[in-house]
């Protein structure tokens, strides 16, 4: 149950919290609107799978390279960057 009010009401509006809820809802609706195969690739591309993030597992070959943090988390260029950084 979501609390609607409190005995200790705040004097500011929780803008950041409401923003996160709206953002998560929009991402969920977008993901739910995708067909099965693109929806699965969307999850592999933007989702964080703990085993792949920490290097304990690899993605299957048919979706290899879909995860942005699979091979590039240790590089100084940043996540998913294949080009060298220009300083």
Chimera marker file (.cmm) of the C-alpha trace (Angstrom):
<marker_set name="trace">
<marker id="1" x="0.000" y="0.000" z="0.000" r="1" g="1" b="0" radius="0.5"/>
<marker id="2" x="1.369" y="3.414" z="-0.974" r="1" g="1" b="0" radius="0.5"/>
<marker id="3" x="1.126" y="5.987" z="1.801" r="1" g="1" b="0" radius="0.5"/>
<marker id="4" x="-0.706" y="9.085" z="0.600" r="1" g="1" b="0" radius="0.5"/>
<marker id="5" x="-0.080" y="11.324" z="3.596" r="1" g="1" b="0" radius="0.5"/>
<marker id="6" x="1.780" y="11.413" z="6.854" r="1" g="1" b="0" radius="0.5"/>
<marker id="7" x="1.354" y="12.956" z="10.310" r="1" g="1" b="0" radius="0.5"/>
<marker id="8" x="4.622" y="14.676" z="9.559" r="1" g="1" b="0" radius="0.5"/>
<marker id="9" x="3.924" y="16.307" z="6.164" r="1" g="1" b="0" radius="0.5"/>
<marker id="10" x="6.825" y="17.637" z="4.091" r="1" g="1" b="0" radius="0.5"/>
<marker id="11" x="6.758" y="21.152" z="2.730" r="1" g="1" b="0" radius="0.5"/>
<marker id="12" x="8.438" y="20.280" z="-0.551" r="1" g="1" b="0" radius="0.5"/>
<marker id="13" x="7.242" y="18.224" z="-3.493" r="1" g="1" b="0" radius="0.5"/>
<marker id="14" x="9.284" y="15.020" z="-4.111" r="1" g="1" b="0" radius="0.5"/>
<marker id="15" x="10.205" y="15.978" z="-7.691" r="1" g="1" b="0" radius="0.5"/>
<marker id="16" x="13.108" y="13.524" z="-8.046" r="1" g="1" b="0" radius="0.5"/>
<marker id="17" x="11.050" y="10.597" z="-6.743" r="1" g="1" b="0" radius="0.5"/>
<marker id="18" x="8.123" y="11.397" z="-9.020" r="1" g="1" b="0" radius="0.5"/>
<marker id="19" x="10.573" y="11.784" z="-11.934" r="1" g="1" b="0" radius="0.5"/>
<marker id="20" x="12.056" y="8.324" z="-11.310" r="1" g="1" b="0" radius="0.5"/>
<marker id="21" x="8.588" y="6.781" z="-11.133" r="1" g="1" b="0" radius="0.5"/>
<marker id="22" x="7.575" y="8.453" z="-14.415" r="1" g="1" b="0" radius="0.5"/>
<marker id="23" x="10.848" y="7.437" z="-16.121" r="1" g="1" b="0" radius="0.5"/>
<marker id="24" x="10.534" y="3.801" z="-14.985" r="1" g="1" b="0" radius="0.5"/>
<marker id="25" x="6.916" y="3.697" z="-16.129" r="1" g="1" b="0" radius="0.5"/>
<marker id="26" x="7.837" y="5.048" z="-19.585" r="1" g="1" b="0" radius="0.5"/>
<marker id="27" x="10.684" y="2.536" z="-19.976" r="1" g="1" b="0" radius="0.5"/>
<marker id="28" x="8.388" y="-0.298" z="-18.906" r="1" g="1" b="0" radius="0.5"/>
<marker id="29" x="5.686" y="0.741" z="-21.359" r="1" g="1" b="0" radius="0.5"/>
<marker id="30" x="8.245" y="1.026" z="-24.171" r="1" g="1" b="0" radius="0.5"/>
<marker id="31" x="9.681" y="-2.397" z="-23.354" r="1" g="1" b="0" radius="0.5"/>
<marker id="32" x="6.202" y="-3.943" z="-23.158" r="1" g="1" b="0" radius="0.5"/>
<marker id="33" x="5.339" y="-2.514" z="-26.591" r="1" g="1" b="0" radius="0.5"/>
<marker id="34" x="8.296" y="-4.233" z="-28.304" r="1" g="1" b="0" radius="0.5"/>
<marker id="35" x="7.906" y="-7.548" z="-30.144" r="1" g="1" b="0" radius="0.5"/>
<marker id="36" x="9.472" y="-10.585" z="-28.371" r="1" g="1" b="0" radius="0.5"/>
<marker id="37" x="12.932" y="-10.664" z="-30.015" r="1" g="1" b="0" radius="0.5"/>
<marker id="38" x="13.636" y="-6.889" z="-29.942" r="1" g="1" b="0" radius="0.5"/>
<marker id="39" x="12.250" y="-6.816" z="-26.390" r="1" g="1" b="0" radius="0.5"/>
<marker id="40" x="14.721" y="-9.478" z="-25.306" r="1" g="1" b="0" radius="0.5"/>
<marker id="41" x="17.608" y="-7.631" z="-26.978" r="1" g="1" b="0" radius="0.5"/>
<marker id="42" x="16.481" y="-4.433" z="-25.234" r="1" g="1" b="0" radius="0.5"/>
<marker id="43" x="16.752" y="-6.196" z="-21.873" r="1" g="1" b="0" radius="0.5"/>
<marker id="44" x="20.213" y="-7.573" z="-22.690" r="1" g="1" b="0" radius="0.5"/>
<marker id="45" x="21.385" y="-4.193" z="-24.020" r="1" g="1" b="0" radius="0.5"/>
<marker id="46" x="20.190" y="-1.959" z="-21.172" r="1" g="1" b="0" radius="0.5"/>
<marker id="47" x="19.698" y="-4.379" z="-18.279" r="1" g="1" b="0" radius="0.5"/>
<marker id="48" x="22.440" y="-5.177" z="-15.801" r="1" g="1" b="0" radius="0.5"/>
<marker id="49" x="22.912" y="-8.929" z="-15.509" r="1" g="1" b="0" radius="0.5"/>
<marker id="50" x="25.057" y="-9.394" z="-12.379" r="1" g="1" b="0" radius="0.5"/>
<marker id="51" x="26.925" y="-12.453" z="-13.683" r="1" g="1" b="0" radius="0.5"/>
<marker id="52" x="28.039" y="-10.618" z="-16.830" r="1" g="1" b="0" radius="0.5"/>
<marker id="53" x="28.806" y="-7.359" z="-15.029" r="1" g="1" b="0" radius="0.5"/>
<marker id="54" x="31.163" y="-9.086" z="-12.578" r="1" g="1" b="0" radius="0.5"/>
<marker id="55" x="32.677" y="-11.379" z="-15.219" r="1" g="1" b="0" radius="0.5"/>
<marker id="56" x="31.343" y="-14.667" z="-13.852" r="1" g="1" b="0" radius="0.5"/>
<marker id="57" x="29.428" y="-15.508" z="-17.044" r="1" g="1" b="0" radius="0.5"/>
<marker id="58" x="29.258" y="-14.545" z="-20.697" r="1" g="1" b="0" radius="0.5"/>
<marker id="59" x="26.280" y="-13.867" z="-22.883" r="1" g="1" b="0" radius="0.5"/>
<marker id="60" x="25.339" y="-16.544" z="-25.424" r="1" g="1" b="0" radius="0.5"/>
<marker id="61" x="27.003" y="-16.123" z="-28.847" r="1" g="1" b="0" radius="0.5"/>
<marker id="62" x="23.767" y="-15.104" z="-30.584" r="1" g="1" b="0" radius="0.5"/>
<marker id="63" x="23.501" y="-12.003" z="-28.388" r="1" g="1" b="0" radius="0.5"/>
<marker id="64" x="27.222" y="-11.447" z="-27.772" r="1" g="1" b="0" radius="0.5"/>
<marker id="65" x="28.038" y="-7.754" z="-27.803" r="1" g="1" b="0" radius="0.5"/>
<marker id="66" x="24.524" y="-6.676" z="-26.862" r="1" g="1" b="0" radius="0.5"/>
<marker id="67" x="25.504" y="-5.723" z="-23.313" r="1" g="1" b="0" radius="0.5"/>
<marker id="68" x="27.324" y="-2.388" z="-23.071" r="1" g="1" b="0" radius="0.5"/>
<marker id="69" x="29.278" y="-3.333" z="-19.945" r="1" g="1" b="0" radius="0.5"/>
<marker id="70" x="30.374" y="-6.787" z="-21.034" r="1" g="1" b="0" radius="0.5"/>
<marker id="71" x="33.866" y="-5.921" z="-22.307" r="1" g="1" b="0" radius="0.5"/>
<marker id="72" x="34.202" y="-2.196" z="-21.826" r="1" g="1" b="0" radius="0.5"/>
<marker id="73" x="33.740" y="-1.677" z="-18.092" r="1" g="1" b="0" radius="0.5"/>
<marker id="74" x="37.512" y="-1.703" z="-17.510" r="1" g="1" b="0" radius="0.5"/>
<marker id="75" x="38.471" y="0.593" z="-20.409" r="1" g="1" b="0" radius="0.5"/>
<marker id="76" x="39.379" y="4.229" z="-19.769" r="1" g="1" b="0" radius="0.5"/>
<marker id="77" x="37.319" y="5.308" z="-22.804" r="1" g="1" b="0" radius="0.5"/>
<marker id="78" x="34.098" y="4.438" z="-21.001" r="1" g="1" b="0" radius="0.5"/>
<marker id="79" x="31.178" y="2.104" z="-21.408" r="1" g="1" b="0" radius="0.5"/>
<marker id="80" x="30.652" y="0.741" z="-24.884" r="1" g="1" b="0" radius="0.5"/>
<marker id="81" x="33.185" y="3.043" z="-26.514" r="1" g="1" b="0" radius="0.5"/>
<marker id="82" x="35.156" y="1.406" z="-29.305" r="1" g="1" b="0" radius="0.5"/>
<marker id="83" x="37.032" y="4.518" z="-30.420" r="1" g="1" b="0" radius="0.5"/>
<marker id="84" x="40.082" y="5.802" z="-28.533" r="1" g="1" b="0" radius="0.5"/>
<marker id="85" x="39.511" y="8.766" z="-26.272" r="1" g="1" b="0" radius="0.5"/>
<marker id="86" x="40.725" y="12.080" z="-27.644" r="1" g="1" b="0" radius="0.5"/>
<marker id="87" x="42.255" y="14.323" z="-25.015" r="1" g="1" b="0" radius="0.5"/>
<link id1="1" id2="2" r="1" g="1" b="0" radius="0.2"/>
<link id1="2" id2="3" r="1" g="1" b="0" radius="0.2"/>
<link id1="3" id2="4" r="1" g="1" b="0" radius="0.2"/>
<link id1="4" id2="5" r="1" g="1" b="0" radius="0.2"/>
<link id1="5" id2="6" r="1" g="1" b="0" radius="0.2"/>
<link id1="6" id2="7" r="1" g="1" b="0" radius="0.2"/>
<link id1="7" id2="8" r="1" g="1" b="0" radius="0.2"/>
<link id1="8" id2="9" r="1" g="1" b="0" radius="0.2"/>
<link id1="9" id2="10" r="1" g="1" b="0" radius="0.2"/>
<link id1="10" id2="11" r="1" g="1" b="0" radius="0.2"/>
<link id1="11" id2="12" r="1" g="1" b="0" radius="0.2"/>
<link id1="12" id2="13" r="1" g="1" b="0" radius="0.2"/>
<link id1="13" id2="14" r="1" g="1" b="0" radius="0.2"/>
<link id1="14" id2="15" r="1" g="1" b="0" radius="0.2"/>
<link id1="15" id2="16" r="1" g="1" b="0" radius="0.2"/>
<link id1="16" id2="17" r="1" g="1" b="0" radius="0.2"/>
<link id1="17" id2="18" r="1" g="1" b="0" radius="0.2"/>
<link id1="18" id2="19" r="1" g="1" b="0" radius="0.2"/>
<link id1="19" id2="20" r="1" g="1" b="0" radius="0.2"/>
<link id1="20" id2="21" r="1" g="1" b="0" radius="0.2"/>
<link id1="21" id2="22" r="1" g="1" b="0" radius="0.2"/>
<link id1="22" id2="23" r="1" g="1" b="0" radius="0.2"/>
<link id1="23" id2="24" r="1" g="1" b="0" radius="0.2"/>
<link id1="24" id2="25" r="1" g="1" b="0" radius="0.2"/>
<link id1="25" id2="26" r="1" g="1" b="0" radius="0.2"/>
<link id1="26" id2="27" r="1" g="1" b="0" radius="0.2"/>
<link id1="27" id2="28" r="1" g="1" b="0" radius="0.2"/>
<link id1="28" id2="29" r="1" g="1" b="0" radius="0.2"/>
<link id1="29" id2="30" r="1" g="1" b="0" radius="0.2"/>
<link id1="30" id2="31" r="1" g="1" b="0" radius="0.2"/>
<link id1="31" id2="32" r="1" g="1" b="0" radius="0.2"/>
<link id1="32" id2="33" r="1" g="1" b="0" radius="0.2"/>
<link id1="33" id2="34" r="1" g="1" b="0" radius="0.2"/>
<link id1="34" id2="35" r="1" g="1" b="0" radius="0.2"/>
<link id1="35" id2="36" r="1" g="1" b="0" radius="0.2"/>
<link id1="36" id2="37" r="1" g="1" b="0" radius="0.2"/>
<link id1="37" id2="38" r="1" g="1" b="0" radius="0.2"/>
<link id1="38" id2="39" r="1" g="1" b="0" radius="0.2"/>
<link id1="39" id2="40" r="1" g="1" b="0" radius="0.2"/>
<link id1="40" id2="41" r="1" g="1" b="0" radius="0.2"/>
<link id1="41" id2="42" r="1" g="1" b="0" radius="0.2"/>
<link id1="42" id2="43" r="1" g="1" b="0" radius="0.2"/>
<link id1="43" id2="44" r="1" g="1" b="0" radius="0.2"/>
<link id1="44" id2="45" r="1" g="1" b="0" radius="0.2"/>
<link id1="45" id2="46" r="1" g="1" b="0" radius="0.2"/>
<link id1="46" id2="47" r="1" g="1" b="0" radius="0.2"/>
<link id1="47" id2="48" r="1" g="1" b="0" radius="0.2"/>
<link id1="48" id2="49" r="1" g="1" b="0" radius="0.2"/>
<link id1="49" id2="50" r="1" g="1" b="0" radius="0.2"/>
<link id1="50" id2="51" r="1" g="1" b="0" radius="0.2"/>
<link id1="51" id2="52" r="1" g="1" b="0" radius="0.2"/>
<link id1="52" id2="53" r="1" g="1" b="0" radius="0.2"/>
<link id1="53" id2="54" r="1" g="1" b="0" radius="0.2"/>
<link id1="54" id2="55" r="1" g="1" b="0" radius="0.2"/>
<link id1="55" id2="56" r="1" g="1" b="0" radius="0.2"/>
<link id1="56" id2="57" r="1" g="1" b="0" radius="0.2"/>
<link id1="57" id2="58" r="1" g="1" b="0" radius="0.2"/>
<link id1="58" id2="59" r="1" g="1" b="0" radius="0.2"/>
<link id1="59" id2="60" r="1" g="1" b="0" radius="0.2"/>
<link id1="60" id2="61" r="1" g="1" b="0" radius="0.2"/>
<link id1="61" id2="62" r="1" g="1" b="0" radius="0.2"/>
<link id1="62" id2="63" r="1" g="1" b="0" radius="0.2"/>
<link id1="63" id2="64" r="1" g="1" b="0" radius="0.2"/>
<link id1="64" id2="65" r="1" g="1" b="0" radius="0.2"/>
<link id1="65" id2="66" r="1" g="1" b="0" radius="0.2"/>
<link id1="66" id2="67" r="1" g="1" b="0" radius="0.2"/>
<link id1="67" id2="68" r="1" g="1" b="0" radius="0.2"/>
<link id1="68" id2="69" r="1" g="1" b="0" radius="0.2"/>
<link id1="69" id2="70" r="1" g="1" b="0" radius="0.2"/>
<link id1="70" id2="71" r="1" g="1" b="0" radius="0.2"/>
<link id1="71" id2="72" r="1" g="1" b="0" radius="0.2"/>
<link id1="72" id2="73" r="1" g="1" b="0" radius="0.2"/>
<link id1="73" id2="74" r="1" g="1" b="0" radius="0.2"/>
<link id1="74" id2="75" r="1" g="1" b="0" radius="0.2"/>
<link id1="75" id2="76" r="1" g="1" b="0" radius="0.2"/>
<link id1="76" id2="77" r="1" g="1" b="0" radius="0.2"/>
<link id1="77" id2="78" r="1" g="1" b="0" radius="0.2"/>
<link id1="78" id2="79" r="1" g="1" b="0" radius="0.2"/>
<link id1="79" id2="80" r="1" g="1" b="0" radius="0.2"/>
<link id1="80" id2="81" r="1" g="1" b="0" radius="0.2"/>
<link id1="81" id2="82" r="1" g="1" b="0" radius="0.2"/>
<link id1="82" id2="83" r="1" g="1" b="0" radius="0.2"/>
<link id1="83" id2="84" r="1" g="1" b="0" radius="0.2"/>
<link id1="84" id2="85" r="1" g="1" b="0" radius="0.2"/>
<link id1="85" id2="86" r="1" g="1" b="0" radius="0.2"/>
<link id1="86" id2="87" r="1" g="1" b="0" radius="0.2"/>
</marker_set>
